[in-house]
Every structure is written in C-alpha cells, then in structure tokens.
Amino acid sequence: MDNVIGCTTRPLHKLPFAEACKRIADAGYTDVAVFANDGQVPVRSDSTEEEIGAARQAAEDAGLKPSMLIGRTQLNLGLEAAVEDYCKLIDNAAALGAAWLLDCGTSKAEHFDDYFELMRQAAAHAGRKSVVITLKPHGGITLTSKDILRARDRVDQVAFGICYDPGNIIHYSKGEERPEDSIDEVAPVVYTAIIKDCIVVDGKPNVQITPGEGLVDFERIIGALAKSGFLGPFYVECVDGTETEEIVENMKATHQFVSDILDGL
C-alpha cells in the first residue's frame, strides 16, 4: 500500500533541527513532524518569518516535507488570549508548509471547557488556512479512546480530528487500556497516526522503545486503520537508543517494519 510514513524529530531531539532532518531523510522517510530540537520547537506562535523560513528550508534541503507541526495551548492566559495565540500558531504552521497541527490537549480539569471552545474557534481559522488540527491521546482530557472521540464530538469542526497514538493509550492508562480494544471504533475518524510502542514494567510505562518490541499489536492497529480507508500520514515518534547512530538504525528498522506491515495488507 502507498502510505505516507514520516518521522518526528523527537528521536533526534538533541541534534540541531537541520541535522535531525538530514538523518531522518537518510533513514528513508519522506515527511518530518517538527517537534523540539535543542530544547525548543523551531516554529512556535511567536516565531519570526525568518525562523519559519529557516525551518522550512532546512527540511526541504534534506528532501523532507515538513507536513506536521507540534503545538501547544496557552489556556493559562485566558480563553481570548489563548485563541489569539493559537491562531498565530496556525498561521505559522501554514507558512511552514504543514498540513497538520498536532495538539496534546490539557491535563488541567479546570481548563477542559475552555479547551473545547478554543479548539472550536481555532479549527475554524485552521480550515481557512488549509491546516487541520489533530488531537492525540496524552492523558488528562484525552486519557482514553472514548475521551478522544468525545473531544472530537465536542469540537465538531471539519478541521479538527484525531491523531491516533497507540503507545500513549497504554502509557497514560498504565496498561489498563489496550489500543486493540477500541481501534475499530476509532479508526474511521483518524486523520493522522503516530507509530509508538510501550512497555509497562512494575506499573511504570515506557515508550522509549523501538516499535514492535512492546505491547502494541501494530499489525492489528495498522490493519484496522487501512480497512477504514486511512492512507496516512504515519509518524514515528519514539525508538530505542542513546547514541545517534543507534537511534538512526532503529529509525530505519522501524520504517521497514511499518512498510512490511503495509505491504502485507
């Protein structure tokens, strides 16, 4: 099957962004999801045109499409200011060339209602900029699969959908929920997907492992997504390793792992 397989910069977060992009391209990926490098996401709501242009150029020079950008909400500023800030982030995502803006929700219960209103207003703006916001399971407001489905229904905007992250389903529930149990319900409304595994040892979850070596049944997850018509993008977020060369080898292996599953469908 012809699916987009990208990689986030998270496995190479200690490298400068441009170097991370080169390594991602060398590992066989076509797309990059822009996460933090050197402790900072290179494109943020307060980024300058020069910063955005530099990030876009670095990705393109490596032969990558910067198709996803990770974002964050600023609900601590109050709803009105948070909406204004997030709309600036959307504008910058569009300038980067990203089709997808990844959001991680909020863990603060007192912000839940404002979060849904923020996403309603922001998604309307995103649609005008040809950007789609996708919310991933990340604890708090998106602790379970039912929570991410509920969030999608509460926001109810075309430019707002689900980024499915099976490793996080296990991580934040500490293994109490398995992604395989809900994937058939979630799959038809998934816009983007994360390739991330997870193990739980003595009640402690760990996602810093190479996909295929943990609890996630990726053949089941990817198969259900494909059956629902999902064509990607998939983005690899975590692999095992501490040294750059080891990490890159595991990124290559993960690309092959996902490709083999897709080819077998």
HUTA-V728375 format. One record per run of one state. SS is the DSSP state (A for helix, B for strand, O for the rest). FROM is the first residue (numbers start at 1). LEN is the number of residues. Records with the same first field share a line. If there is no record, write none. Layout:
SS: FROM-LEN  FROM-LEN
//
This chain:
O: 1-4  9-1  13-4  27-4  35-1  38-2  42-7  62-3  71-4  78-1  97-3  104-5  129-3  137-2  140-2  143-2  156-4  174-5  182-1  188-2  196-3  202-2  207-11  228-6  237-7  264-2
B: 5-4  31-4  36-2  40-2  65-6  100-4  132-5  139-1  142-1  160-6  190-6  199-3  204-3  234-3
A: 10-3  17-10  49-13  75-3  79-18  109-20  145-11  166-8  179-3  183-5  218-10  244-20
//
